[in-house]
Amino acid sequence: MKQTDHRTPYVPCRCATHAHPYGAAARQGTPFDRSGIAFDVDLWRRVFRVLKPGAYCLAFGATRTVHRLACAIEDAGFEIRRQIDWIRADAMPHGTDAAVAA
């Protein structure tokens, strides 16, 4: 499934946005997230290659696997400067019955 076509023409870009399979559902037997493409350093090197100097990359990751994503991006040559966390206020813990906890 890994593509190794390095003949992609160089067209400099100002930003890259990447919403890949998060890799979180692999525990549950879902084959969609098993590709590991988000953690492939070669993919991020190719993204880095087509970006202009000073461009940015916005990549989304799951809570349990975002550290692997950040390491792959950093190993490809990017500098990690900021991380934005989305914390859902309406999420309930899975092991708690709301009627009993109240």
VENSUL-V978849 format. One record per residue. N is the residue number from 1. RES is the residue in three letters. PSI is psi in degrees with one decimal (999 if undefined). Layout:
[[N,RES,PSI] [N,RES,PSI]]
This chain:
[[1,MET,-18.2] [2,LYS,128.9] [3,GLN,136.1] [4,THR,31.5] [5,ASP,103.0] [6,HIS,13.5] [7,ARG,9.2] [8,THR,126.6] [9,PRO,147.4] [10,TYR,110.7] [11,VAL,104.0] [12,PRO,134.8] [13,CYS,156.9] [14,ARG,-21.6] [15,CYS,162.3] [16,ALA,131.9] [17,THR,130.4] [18,HIS,116.2] [19,ALA,92.7] [20,HIS,173.6] [21,PRO,129.7] [22,TYR,-20.7] [23,GLY,5.2] [24,ALA,-29.6] [25,ALA,-4.7] [26,ALA,-29.9] [27,ARG,-30.5] [28,GLN,5.5] [29,GLY,10.8] [30,THR,120.0] [31,PRO,-15.8] [32,PHE,-41.1] [33,ASP,4.1] [34,ARG,-2.3] [35,SER,-33.5] [36,GLY,12.4] [37,ILE,-31.4] [38,ALA,-23.5] [39,PHE,10.1] [40,ASP,112.7] [41,VAL,-34.9] [42,ASP,-39.1] [43,LEU,-46.2] [44,TRP,-29.1] [45,ARG,-38.8] [46,ARG,-37.1] [47,VAL,-44.7] [48,PHE,-36.4] [49,ARG,-35.2] [50,VAL,0.3] [51,LEU,145.4] [52,LYS,156.8] [53,PRO,132.7] [54,GLY,-2.1] [55,ALA,165.2] [56,TYR,162.3] [57,CYS,129.4] [58,LEU,112.1] [59,ALA,137.3] [60,PHE,141.0] [61,GLY,158.1] [62,ALA,158.7] [63,THR,-44.3] [64,ARG,-17.1] [65,THR,4.5] [66,VAL,-28.1] [67,HIS,-36.5] [68,ARG,-38.1] [69,LEU,-46.3] [70,ALA,-39.9] [71,CYS,-42.2] [72,ALA,-41.4] [73,ILE,-43.2] [74,GLU,-40.1] [75,ASP,-23.9] [76,ALA,-11.2] [77,GLY,-7.5] [78,PHE,155.8] [79,GLU,121.4] [80,ILE,116.4] [81,ARG,-45.0] [82,ARG,150.8] [83,GLN,128.9] [84,ILE,125.1] [85,ASP,134.8] [86,TRP,111.4] [87,ILE,118.0] [88,ARG,122.6] [89,ALA,-20.0] [90,ASP,2.1] [91,ALA,136.7] [92,MET,144.1] [93,PRO,139.0] [94,HIS,-22.5] [95,GLY,9.8] [96,THR,131.3] [97,ASP,119.5] [98,ALA,-32.7] [99,ALA,-34.8] [100,VAL,-36.4] [101,ALA,-24.5] [102,ALA,999]]
